[in-house]
Amino acid sequence: MIHIPDLDDSRVADYGHVGDPEWLKQRGLFVAEGRLVVRRLFGARSFGVRSVLVTPAAFAAMTDVLEIERCPVYVCDPAALNDLTGFNFHRGCLAIGERPSAVDHLEQFARMHCLLALEGVGNPDNVGGLFRAAAALGGDGVLLDSACADPLYRKAIRTSMGAVFRLPFAIVDDWVATIQALGRGDVDVIALTPNPSATSLADVARTRVQERRLILMLGAEGPGLSSEAIGVATAARIPIAPDVDSLNVVVAAGIALAALVRSG
């Protein structure tokens, strides 16, 4: 534990860039905030932790974790933490994490029973919510196209409640081609769409063999999935009231995963 009395201390300079996701990303870093999320970061051994910045109250609440982890733990009062970061972090706990090196996850994804595939989901809260829904309802991993929000952006991590540290994910440019490659064999590739011509989700779930692997495709609210994406899948819709245009993508994913995946 290292007390930081001076905000100009170079050891905590990274925290002055909490609000600059591009600065962090260019340096292979990300920010985790909140006591529960930071605990989950420490539990995910595929991510390195450069340092932790906490208030005295947060340190006392997390002593069991912070005293055994091998990274610097900086302590400052709440006002100093807020001044340094430019935000009011009421839980008083931040960590600077290290992004894992880029690796080819395709083989790993080919073994997953349930994969969420996201196209153009640019809202980080929705990306985080989709990770959380997948973790809760039987998802094993997430495949994103390059137009999706960064899963390791601070807001996405926070909304996921740390699920981004639990589920493997990859961001690929050739998203549809990757899904086609992963969809060979005993795999059901299902695309959610509000299109009234699509098969009802209940009918798709009724005929689905649970032992088969699943790739569930979801697009951004508004434009939805591209026609190219829907063309490589079975289109399924969730019937809703006629005076409502669509569901939030996280809500739709939760309904679909509950219907299609037998979670026990």
C-alpha positions, 0 to 999 in steps of 0.5 A: 500500500502506497499513500499518494499525497501529491496528485503530481506523483508520476506513479499515478499519472495513468489515472489522469487519462481515465476519460481518454479511452483512445489514450489508454487503448493506444498504450494497451491499457483499460480502466476497471472501476468499482470494487466488485469489477476490480475483484473480478479483474483480479480473478481473471488471470488472462488480464494483467493489472498494472496498478490500483488506486483506492480511497482508504475506505475502499482499501479497507473493504478490499484488503483480502484481495489487495494484500495478496496481489502483486501490483502497486496499490495507491491510496489517496483521499476521495477528493484527490481521486476525483480531482486526479481522474476528473470523475466522481467515483463514489465507490473509490476504487479504480484499476489500470488493466493491461489488454491481452496480446492479440491472438487467434481465437478462432479455434477456441470459438469453434469449441464453444457451445454458445457464441454471441455474434455482434454486428455494429453494436456501437453503444458501450452500455449495450455491449456490456449488457450483452456480455452480462446477459451471455454470462448469465444465460449460457453464453461461452464467448462473444465475437464482435465486428470492428464497428462494435464498441470496445468491450474494454471501454470503461462503461462497457466493463462497468455495465457488464459487471466484469463479465468481459473478463470472464467470457473470451471475445474477439474483434474481427474485420471479416465477421460474416466470413468468420461466422460461416467458418465457425458455423460448419458442422452441427451448429445452428446459426440464428439471426435475431431480426424484427422482420415479420417474415422471420420465423417465430423464436418460439418455433425455432426453439421448439425444433432446435436440438439442444446438443447442437452448438449455437451462434446467436447473431445480433445487430444494432438497434435501428439498422439491425443485422445487415442483409449479408449477415441474415443471409448466412443464418436462420432468421428468427423474430421475437413477437411483440406488440404491433405499436412497438418497433423493436426491443433493446438488443440486450433484452432481445438477447436475454429472451433469445438465450433463455429460449434457445440455451438450456442452462440447467 
